[in-house]
Amino acid sequence: MRPISGIIPHFLIPALLTALLPAGRAAAQSSAIAPVRGEVTEAGKATPLPGAVLRWLYDAADAGAPVITATSDAAGRFVLVRPARAASRLVVQALGYRPDTLAVPVSGAPYLRVALRAGAELGEVVVTDRAPAYSSLTPANVQMISSRDLTKSACCNLAESFETNASVEVTTSDAVSGAKQIQLLGLDGSYSLLTVDNQPALRGLAAPYRLGYLAGPWIENIEIIKGTGSVVNGYEAISGQVNVKLKEPEKTDQLLLNAYANDLGKFDVNLNASARINPKWSTLLLLHTDHLGNRVDRNKDGFLDLPLATQFNAFNKWKYISGHGIVSEVGVGALRETRQGGQLDFRDTGDAAFTQSYGTTQATTRYTGYAKTSYTWPARPFQSLGLLLTGTDHDFTSRYSYGYQTLHTDHDAGLPAYFVTNRTSRAYNGTQRTGNATLLFQSALGNTAHVYRTGLSFLYDKYDERLTAGRSYLTDTPADVEAREHRTRRELVPGAFAEYTYQNSRNLTVVAGLRADRHNLYGWQLTPRLNLKYDVLKNTVLRAAAGSGFRVANPIADNAAMLASAREFVITSNLRPEKAWNVGGSATQYFTALGHPATFILDYYHTEFANQVVADMYTAPSLIIIDNLQPGGRSFARSLQAELQVEPLKGLQVKGAYKYLDVRTTYDNQLLPKPLTPAHRAFLNLGYASAFDKWRADFTVQWFGQRALAHISSPHAHGTSQDYLPETAPRYALLNTQLTRAFKRLEVYAGVENLTNYRQPNPIEGAANPFGPAFDAAMVWGPVYGRLTYAGLRYRIE
């Protein structure tokens, strides 16, 4: 697929940038320099030309100056802000007319009358350069993972899309389910808002396995936004946002076939097919399936290293572009996934199977749909109105073998008390019905230096969960059992939001936003957010951000990995919403090294919780106690990252990064590190591409420092000593590599993950006695199955 700039006449690019990015690089009104005013007409007729784009033309020495544009209104009139630098030439362009370049007096406030002559469109412009991963335009700290980056590793699904990225860590949740989670700024993925095409998605009960629900070949790019981000996308972002942009029907390949297989016996097949029905209508069909039917136990602990799994996933979108300001899009998706893990000899033949051998099963059925329509005023391309509707039906069932102990006494026999181990299973089932509606209006105040967005939103969430532990107590009543095992809630959240963007003509961008949401269970919630960007020099960008986030926790789904252990869930009945403040910033320096562009970025973020739903595995190792952050306690996450991207030789891209994380929470009056979060991480990626991209090679090293562990077999509770230090996992490194050979329409790739075959010793604690009190498959900090070799192909028709 050609880049968009290769299929659009280049005189339309400024108009599209003005329409699609009205808050991007538009100019501000300067009080010191009078703006240029005038009108644009059609030559020979004096007919006003609305929608004509005017921009300043800089000399080569000023090529890095901000792009300042204006658009003529319905009467053909315009107001164009003067740049801070003394530009004296003005380019005027309109669809179907020959562009013109005018000389403008440097001083004064001239009134220009521009007459454009009808003419043929210019030819295509093909852009082959690569944009930097860190944007210099956005006010927020945004890193882009492009579609090209996604081909540097297998990227069968979203979980594998971050392997060549330093900002996001992907961790394995437990050693039996195969689920993976992301971490951003040291916090679990539940604190980062995951959006698909800028709409909240895969949230709530979908969280445990959501990274496997989006196929890699479906993705056009991924934006990683550190900090709380924009209020337009909701109130749930605390540590940041991960926005996945799916491929567009009118822009993507007509056909893409991706097939993958590895030496564990797993295969993935993806088929993308698009069609341009006519100039206004286009459609895209995305299909995915993966299957692992091979029972693999490389570490010889008697358990499957990965669960047997099968997934079928489909998504279809239709897009309508009227050509007169209306754009509509609808999409529907369906997913079915089953998983089975546990001991090698486990077979799901019924209830008795879960007590004969240790086993786990999961089954998910999910349906999604959305519709969005926007209207952009033809004469005011910065002004638009949009309506966005989404709906989700998520249903899952899961079951885990479970062993627990009861205290037995035999007074008649005169024997001492002793524990008896009981074998049973516990089930965790749930449904979630979600509907979301957003009405969004965007416009400018006077000129595009002052842009605002405002709107209304409504969220409907209905949760129904049941966790049956397979055990009962002598004092239990049916009401007690129902209250302990059944959790249900319905959220109705109407809200309103407003966001203002100011950008001057030189170096400053300010984005201030505020949300007010009325939660039916927790009352009014205010969410303020602020982002600042200041260009100190031409290639030096400073950013600062501050804001708050709010979310209602799902205590079981957020800690579903602990179901693969002998721990008993103890959930208090008065859980409150989680609230946190995030403050931070970054410094980005663009420079030239060895004749090629390079980037250095340093960022720091601090997240402080006012309340958090804390999962405590320290206080009583045999339990997972889920409660609010204790009064007077603290929970925070500090993240410091430095990253360098250079191109020392033509075709060779080098990325190196170091990250320091300090994540702590108060457990039973003692501030301790959060389990399984490494304090130090280093990252290196080397990517080489030969001429015309015929050969591509990538090599990645990830180094992880020590991280705290909370073993179920811990011999003492931490509360016995204020000097308690948890056990830590050792340092280790992972090495991955991939080689790709490209032909005209075909790419063939092969790779190796974990080249050194490093494995975590005993990833399942108590594997020899899975029904005993010391069984724990959730304290996973390293690879389970060792080295992985894979191969695949991509066939495309553009």
Secondary structure, DSSP 8 states (H G I E B T S, - for coil): ---GGGTSBGGGHHHHHHHH-TTTS-----SSS--EEEEEEETTTTEE-TT-EEEEE--GGGTTS---EEE--TTSEEEE---SS---EEEEE-TTB--EEEE--SSS--EEEEEE-B-----B----S---SB-SS-SSEEEEE-TTGGGGS---BGGGTTTT-SSEEEEE--TTT--EEEEETTEEGGGEEEEETTEE-S-GGGGGGGGGSSBGGGEEEEEEEESS--GGG-S--SSEEEEEEE--TTTS-SEEEEEEEETTSEEEEEEEEEEE-SSSEEEEEEEEEEEE-----TT-SSB-SS-EEEEEEEEEEEEEE-SSSEEEEEEEEEEEEEEEEEBTT----STTHHHHS-EEEEEEEEEEEEEEEEEEETTEEEEEEEEEEEEEEEEEEEEEEEEEEEEEEETTTTEEEEEEEEEEEEEEEEEEEEEEEEEEEEEESSSTTEEEEEEEEEEEEEEEEEEE-S---TT--HHHHHHHHEEEEEEEEEEEEEEEEEE-SSSEEEEEEEEEEEETTTEEEEEEEEEEEEEEETTEEEEEEEEEEEE---TTGGGGGGGSBS-EEEE-S----EEEEEEEEEEEEEEEETTEEEEEEEEEEEEEEEE-EEEE-SSSTTEEEEEE--TT--EEEEEEEEEEEEEEETTEEEEEEEEEEEEEEEETTEEEE-TT-BSEEEEEEEEEE-GGGSEEEEEEEEEE--EE---TT-SS-GGG-TT----EE--EEEEEEEEEEE-SSEEEEEEEESTT----S-SSBTTT-TTSTT-BS----S-SS--EEEEEEEEEE-
